[in-house]
Amino acid sequence: MKASRSVCPVTDPLAGLNPAQQAQLKLLCWVASVDGEVAPEERALLGKLSARLLPQVDPEDALAALQAEQASDLEAWVGQLQDKDVRIEMVSLAYQMACSSQGPEDDSAINAAERVAYRRLLEALNLSDDQVQEAEWAARQALQETPALMDRLNQLLFGWGAWPSIEALEASGTSWL
């Protein structure tokens, strides 16, 4: 008698996100990895965000799915960000992500490869110079705060403040005390 085994269908670990959330995560991952490496600070940040956005998915699986995306999808990802305010927020988040792994020996806040990617993102977002400058100023201010980026990501992607509401926790499948 031949033993039978069940085969689970392979599912997209990012399927639990709405298109705009997926696009934001993919864009942040793209900015973080465009230089050929995801710095430990960037990896930790993306892992924490993935764990919060997708509590039933292994953060490593989510990161792998994010990193599997191709940069040629940049315009498609930006196309998922319909609202101008979301695009402005994306500038701030991408700037913060690119600056998050700056080492003390670095001359610039953003390494050369991430700077090129960031500029490509700005072109695709098609915002005015004033909007970009304002978002970058806000990002620099947020970078001076602790733990600004993670809180901002939660607020922007979930609408959560420092603590999520009970309804948001229950909707995401997270238990609360």
ZADO-1210 file (C-alpha; in nm, 4 decimals, padded with zeros to 6 digits):
<atoms>
<atom x="00.0000" y="00.0000" z="00.0000" code="MET" pos="1"/>
<atom x="00.1358" y="00.3359" z="-00.1036" code="LYS" pos="2"/>
<atom x="00.1461" y="00.5990" z="00.1685" code="ALA" pos="3"/>
<atom x="-00.0417" y="00.9099" z="00.0793" code="SER" pos="4"/>
<atom x="00.0726" y="01.2499" z="00.1775" code="ARG" pos="5"/>
<atom x="-00.1135" y="01.5698" z="00.1615" code="SER" pos="6"/>
<atom x="00.0388" y="01.8565" z="-00.0236" code="VAL" pos="7"/>
<atom x="-00.0421" y="02.2034" z="00.0967" code="CYS" pos="8"/>
<atom x="-00.0774" y="02.4599" z="-00.1775" code="PRO" pos="9"/>
<atom x="00.1925" y="02.7245" z="-00.1783" code="VAL" pos="10"/>
<atom x="00.0400" y="03.0559" z="-00.0857" code="THR" pos="11"/>
<atom x="00.1733" y="03.4050" z="-00.1114" code="ASP" pos="12"/>
<atom x="00.2839" y="03.5102" z="00.2377" code="PRO" pos="13"/>
<atom x="00.1851" y="03.8674" z="00.1506" code="LEU" pos="14"/>
<atom x="-00.1715" y="03.7766" z="00.0514" code="ALA" pos="15"/>
<atom x="-00.3123" y="03.9084" z="00.3804" code="GLY" pos="16"/>
<atom x="-00.2219" y="04.2662" z="00.2904" code="LEU" pos="17"/>
<atom x="-00.4214" y="04.5104" z="00.0844" code="ASN" pos="18"/>
<atom x="-00.2553" y="04.6269" z="-00.2403" code="PRO" pos="19"/>
<atom x="-00.1336" y="04.9585" z="-00.0977" code="ALA" pos="20"/>
<atom x="00.0215" y="04.7874" z="00.2079" code="GLN" pos="21"/>
<atom x="00.1918" y="04.5322" z="-00.0182" code="GLN" pos="22"/>
<atom x="00.3232" y="04.8096" z="-00.2396" code="ALA" pos="23"/>
<atom x="00.4577" y="05.0066" z="00.0562" code="GLN" pos="24"/>
<atom x="00.6346" y="04.7027" z="00.2003" code="LEU" pos="25"/>
<atom x="00.7760" y="04.6035" z="-00.1382" code="LYS" pos="26"/>
<atom x="00.9030" y="04.9544" z="-00.2000" code="LEU" pos="27"/>
<atom x="01.0667" y="04.9722" z="00.1427" code="LEU" pos="28"/>
<atom x="01.2283" y="04.6327" z="00.0903" code="CYS" pos="29"/>
<atom x="01.3478" y="04.7370" z="-00.2542" code="TRP" pos="30"/>
<atom x="01.5098" y="05.0527" z="-00.1150" code="VAL" pos="31"/>
<atom x="01.6718" y="04.8505" z="00.1641" code="ALA" pos="32"/>
<atom x="01.8107" y="04.5802" z="-00.0660" code="SER" pos="33"/>
<atom x="01.9036" y="04.7708" z="-00.3806" code="VAL" pos="34"/>
<atom x="02.2683" y="04.7948" z="-00.2724" code="ASP" pos="35"/>
<atom x="02.2956" y="04.4163" z="-00.2710" code="GLY" pos="36"/>
<atom x="02.2565" y="04.3717" z="00.1011" code="GLU" pos="37"/>
<atom x="01.9922" y="04.4314" z="00.3599" code="VAL" pos="38"/>
<atom x="02.1721" y="04.5748" z="00.6604" code="ALA" pos="39"/>
<atom x="02.0891" y="04.4200" z="00.9984" code="PRO" pos="40"/>
<atom x="01.9007" y="04.7381" z="01.0991" code="GLU" pos="41"/>
<atom x="01.6965" y="04.7276" z="00.7791" code="GLU" pos="42"/>
<atom x="01.6324" y="04.3531" z="00.8104" code="ARG" pos="43"/>
<atom x="01.5195" y="04.3886" z="01.1727" code="ALA" pos="44"/>
<atom x="01.2873" y="04.6728" z="01.0799" code="LEU" pos="45"/>
<atom x="01.1338" y="04.4851" z="00.7865" code="LEU" pos="46"/>
<atom x="01.1045" y="04.1688" z="00.9963" code="GLY" pos="47"/>
<atom x="00.9225" y="04.3496" z="01.2774" code="LYS" pos="48"/>
<atom x="00.6907" y="04.5206" z="01.0341" code="LEU" pos="49"/>
<atom x="00.6179" y="04.1919" z="00.8543" code="SER" pos="50"/>
<atom x="00.5441" y="04.0227" z="01.1874" code="ALA" pos="51"/>
<atom x="00.2983" y="04.2973" z="01.2812" code="ARG" pos="52"/>
<atom x="00.1307" y="04.3141" z="00.9428" code="LEU" pos="53"/>
<atom x="00.1142" y="03.9380" z="00.9006" code="LEU" pos="54"/>
<atom x="00.1060" y="03.7744" z="01.2447" code="PRO" pos="55"/>
<atom x="00.0333" y="03.4241" z="01.1041" code="GLN" pos="56"/>
<atom x="00.3269" y="03.4353" z="00.8597" code="VAL" pos="57"/>
<atom x="00.6896" y="03.3649" z="00.9439" code="ASP" pos="58"/>
<atom x="00.8684" y="03.7027" z="00.9035" code="PRO" pos="59"/>
<atom x="01.1489" y="03.5283" z="00.7135" code="GLU" pos="60"/>
<atom x="00.8951" y="03.3965" z="00.4600" code="ASP" pos="61"/>
<atom x="00.7499" y="03.7439" z="00.4209" code="ALA" pos="62"/>
<atom x="01.0965" y="03.8943" z="00.3743" code="LEU" pos="63"/>
<atom x="01.1845" y="03.6279" z="00.1190" code="ALA" pos="64"/>
<atom x="00.8658" y="03.7060" z="-00.0748" code="ALA" pos="65"/>
<atom x="00.9438" y="04.0767" z="-00.0604" code="LEU" pos="66"/>
<atom x="01.3000" y="04.0261" z="-00.1785" code="GLN" pos="67"/>
<atom x="01.1849" y="03.8033" z="-00.4655" code="ALA" pos="68"/>
<atom x="01.0110" y="04.0993" z="-00.6277" code="GLU" pos="69"/>
<atom x="01.1882" y="04.2622" z="-00.9192" code="GLN" pos="70"/>
<atom x="01.2722" y="04.6320" z="-00.9407" code="ALA" pos="71"/>
<atom x="01.1035" y="04.6366" z="-01.2809" code="SER" pos="72"/>
<atom x="00.7772" y="04.6388" z="-01.0865" code="ASP" pos="73"/>
<atom x="00.8544" y="04.9826" z="-00.9395" code="LEU" pos="74"/>
<atom x="00.5928" y="05.1659" z="-01.1465" code="GLU" pos="75"/>
<atom x="00.3308" y="04.9004" z="-01.0709" code="ALA" pos="76"/>
<atom x="00.3995" y="04.9266" z="-00.6972" code="TRP" pos="77"/>
<atom x="00.3801" y="05.3063" z="-00.7074" code="VAL" pos="78"/>
<atom x="00.0576" y="05.2721" z="-00.9064" code="GLY" pos="79"/>
<atom x="-00.0966" y="05.0987" z="-00.6026" code="GLN" pos="80"/>
<atom x="-00.0416" y="05.4182" z="-00.4018" code="LEU" pos="81"/>
<atom x="-00.3381" y="05.6128" z="-00.5345" code="GLN" pos="82"/>
<atom x="-00.3655" y="05.8806" z="-00.2680" code="ASP" pos="83"/>
<atom x="-00.1238" y="06.1753" z="-00.2840" code="LYS" pos="84"/>
<atom x="-00.0836" y="06.1738" z="00.0955" code="ASP" pos="85"/>
<atom x="00.0159" y="05.8054" z="00.0865" code="VAL" pos="86"/>
<atom x="00.2772" y="05.8898" z="-00.1775" code="ARG" pos="87"/>
<atom x="00.4137" y="06.1697" z="00.0403" code="ILE" pos="88"/>
<atom x="00.4260" y="05.9311" z="00.3373" code="GLU" pos="89"/>
<atom x="00.6113" y="05.6832" z="00.1159" code="MET" pos="90"/>
<atom x="00.8819" y="05.9452" z="00.0536" code="VAL" pos="91"/>
<atom x="00.9273" y="05.9892" z="00.4267" code="SER" pos="92"/>
<atom x="00.9343" y="05.6154" z="00.4977" code="LEU" pos="93"/>
<atom x="01.1724" y="05.5379" z="00.2108" code="ALA" pos="94"/>
<atom x="01.4056" y="05.8169" z="00.3211" code="TYR" pos="95"/>
<atom x="01.4024" y="05.6843" z="00.6768" code="GLN" pos="96"/>
<atom x="01.4642" y="05.3265" z="00.5571" code="MET" pos="97"/>
<atom x="01.7556" y="05.4364" z="00.3395" code="ALA" pos="98"/>
<atom x="01.9070" y="05.6321" z="00.6305" code="CYS" pos="99"/>
<atom x="01.8440" y="05.3633" z="00.8948" code="SER" pos="100"/>
<atom x="02.1656" y="05.1718" z="00.8286" code="SER" pos="101"/>
<atom x="02.4011" y="05.4677" z="00.8154" code="GLN" pos="102"/>
<atom x="02.7254" y="05.3838" z="00.9878" code="GLY" pos="103"/>
<atom x="02.9486" y="05.6289" z="01.1711" code="PRO" pos="104"/>
<atom x="03.2104" y="05.5968" z="00.8934" code="GLU" pos="105"/>
<atom x="02.9615" y="05.6908" z="00.6176" code="ASP" pos="106"/>
<atom x="03.0027" y="06.0321" z="00.4568" code="ASP" pos="107"/>
<atom x="02.6416" y="06.0516" z="00.3458" code="SER" pos="108"/>
<atom x="02.3133" y="05.9623" z="00.5121" code="ALA" pos="109"/>
<atom x="02.2299" y="05.7323" z="00.2187" code="ILE" pos="110"/>
<atom x="02.4745" y="05.5056" z="00.0333" code="ASN" pos="111"/>
<atom x="02.5169" y="05.5558" z="-00.3420" code="ALA" pos="112"/>
<atom x="02.3035" y="05.2606" z="-00.4594" code="ALA" pos="113"/>
<atom x="02.0179" y="05.3419" z="-00.2249" code="GLU" pos="114"/>
<atom x="02.0383" y="05.7086" z="-00.3291" code="ARG" pos="115"/>
<atom x="01.9901" y="05.6090" z="-00.6956" code="VAL" pos="116"/>
<atom x="01.6949" y="05.3856" z="-00.6010" code="ALA" pos="117"/>
<atom x="01.5474" y="05.6595" z="-00.3842" code="TYR" pos="118"/>
<atom x="01.5706" y="05.9062" z="-00.6760" code="ARG" pos="119"/>
<atom x="01.4002" y="05.6523" z="-00.9060" code="ARG" pos="120"/>
<atom x="01.1249" y="05.6162" z="-00.6484" code="LEU" pos="121"/>
<atom x="01.0836" y="05.9943" z="-00.6278" code="LEU" pos="122"/>
<atom x="01.0507" y="06.0154" z="-01.0055" code="GLU" pos="123"/>
<atom x="00.7885" y="05.7390" z="-01.0074" code="ALA" pos="124"/>
<atom x="00.5929" y="05.9014" z="-00.7233" code="LEU" pos="125"/>
<atom x="00.5692" y="06.2198" z="-00.9332" code="ASN" pos="126"/>
<atom x="00.5452" y="06.4662" z="-00.6447" code="LEU" pos="127"/>
<atom x="00.6443" y="06.8323" z="-00.6462" code="SER" pos="128"/>
<atom x="00.9839" y="06.9364" z="-00.5127" code="ASP" pos="129"/>
<atom x="00.8112" y="07.1137" z="-00.2246" code="ASP" pos="130"/>
<atom x="00.6231" y="06.7969" z="-00.1270" code="GLN" pos="131"/>
<atom x="00.9441" y="06.5911" z="-00.1392" code="VAL" pos="132"/>
<atom x="01.1380" y="06.8470" z="00.0644" code="GLN" pos="133"/>
<atom x="00.8629" y="06.8608" z="00.3251" code="GLU" pos="134"/>
<atom x="00.8500" y="06.4794" z="00.3490" code="ALA" pos="135"/>
<atom x="01.2287" y="06.4568" z="00.3787" code="GLU" pos="136"/>
<atom x="01.2300" y="06.7233" z="00.6490" code="TRP" pos="137"/>
<atom x="00.9653" y="06.5243" z="00.8392" code="ALA" pos="138"/>
<atom x="01.1745" y="06.2089" z="00.7915" code="ALA" pos="139"/>
<atom x="01.4862" y="06.3763" z="00.9306" code="ARG" pos="140"/>
<atom x="01.2851" y="06.4915" z="01.2322" code="GLN" pos="141"/>
<atom x="01.1432" y="06.1430" z="01.2827" code="ALA" pos="142"/>
<atom x="01.4903" y="05.9870" z="01.2582" code="LEU" pos="143"/>
<atom x="01.5947" y="06.1930" z="01.5585" code="GLN" pos="144"/>
<atom x="01.3168" y="06.0361" z="01.7639" code="GLU" pos="145"/>
<atom x="01.3242" y="05.6854" z="01.9094" code="THR" pos="146"/>
<atom x="01.1725" y="05.4426" z="01.7752" code="PRO" pos="147"/>
<atom x="01.0251" y="05.6704" z="01.5111" code="ALA" pos="148"/>
<atom x="01.0252" y="05.4523" z="01.2009" code="LEU" pos="149"/>
<atom x="00.8498" y="05.1502" z="01.3503" code="MET" pos="150"/>
<atom x="00.5804" y="05.3671" z="01.5093" code="ASP" pos="151"/>
<atom x="00.5319" y="05.5601" z="01.1851" code="ARG" pos="152"/>
<atom x="00.5034" y="05.2396" z="00.9845" code="LEU" pos="153"/>
<atom x="00.2390" y="05.1086" z="01.2237" code="ASN" pos="154"/>
<atom x="00.0510" y="05.4363" z="01.2128" code="GLN" pos="155"/>
<atom x="00.0645" y="05.4669" z="00.8343" code="LEU" pos="156"/>
<atom x="-00.0092" y="05.1068" z="00.7442" code="LEU" pos="157"/>
<atom x="-00.2547" y="05.0230" z="01.0223" code="PHE" pos="158"/>
<atom x="-00.3740" y="05.3576" z="01.1529" code="GLY" pos="159"/>
<atom x="-00.2330" y="05.2523" z="01.4908" code="TRP" pos="160"/>
<atom x="-00.0811" y="05.4924" z="01.7382" code="GLY" pos="161"/>
<atom x="00.1649" y="05.3729" z="01.9993" code="ALA" pos="162"/>
<atom x="-00.0748" y="05.0879" z="02.0854" code="TRP" pos="163"/>
<atom x="-00.3191" y="04.9294" z="01.8431" code="PRO" pos="164"/>
<atom x="-00.6856" y="04.9239" z="01.9279" code="SER" pos="165"/>
<atom x="-00.8425" y="04.6030" z="02.0566" code="ILE" pos="166"/>
<atom x="-01.0428" y="04.5849" z="01.7328" code="GLU" pos="167"/>
<atom x="-00.7243" y="04.6113" z="01.5229" code="ALA" pos="168"/>
<atom x="-00.5561" y="04.3405" z="01.7270" code="LEU" pos="169"/>
<atom x="-00.8540" y="04.1093" z="01.6964" code="GLU" pos="170"/>
<atom x="-00.8851" y="04.1746" z="01.3231" code="ALA" pos="171"/>
<atom x="-00.5190" y="04.0858" z="01.2720" code="SER" pos="172"/>
<atom x="-00.5541" y="03.7664" z="01.4750" code="GLY" pos="173"/>
<atom x="-00.3357" y="03.8921" z="01.7580" code="THR" pos="174"/>
<atom x="-00.4451" y="03.8208" z="02.1125" code="SER" pos="175"/>
<atom x="-00.4504" y="04.0841" z="02.3817" code="TRP" pos="176"/>
<atom x="-00.4602" y="04.0784" z="02.7590" code="LEU" pos="177"/>
</atoms>
